[in-house]
Amino acid sequence: MPQGEKLSDREFKLEILKSTLEFGTPAMVRDPLATADVFLEWCEKQTDKPMARGKSSTAKSGQA
């Protein structure tokens, strides 16, 4: 999903569910709706959240 692209509420919820199914642990995938609900609640909280890091910042330098 490109940066800055605005999602509707429904699209946002579907993206959270998709990410849960795609990247979740087996325990998360057993009950994906409940897990996605927990993630959605966290996303909607009005608290400071850590900044996402790009793939290039997580790679170790000198590694191929």
N, C-alpha and C positions, 0 to 999 in steps of 0.2 A: 504494500500500500504506500503510495507516494506521500512524502511529508506535506502537511498543509491541506490535504484533501479532507473535506468535511464529510463525516458519515452521519446518516440518520441514526436515530436511537436504535432502531431494529437492526441496521447493518452493524452497528457497534457491538450489540449483544451477540450477533452471529459470529463476528470476528473473535470475540472472547471464547465462545464455544468451540470454534474451529481451532484456535490456538491451544485450548485445553486438550482437545482430541489429538492434535498433531504433536504436541510437545509434552503432554502430561505423562506422569509415571503410570504404571499399570493400576495402582490404587486410585489415581485420579480418574482414569478412563472407565473404571468399573461403575462410577456414578458421575458421569460428566456434567449433568445438569446442576447437581449440587455443588460441584467444584467450580463450575463456571459462575454460579451465583456468588460464591465467596469472592472470586476474582472481580466480579462486577461491583460488588459492594465496596471493595478496596479501591477500585478505579473511581468510583463516584464520591469517595470521602474527600472532604475539603481540607486535606492535610498536605504538607510538603512531601514530595516523593523523590527518590533518587533519580538522577538524570540517566537516561539510557546511553549506553556506550555503543559506538559503532563497531563493526566487525574488525576494523583495522586496529582499534585500540586494545582489543582483547588478544590479538596475536602476539606471540613472543617475537622479539626482533632476532633476526639471524636464523629463523626457522623457515624451512621450505614447506 
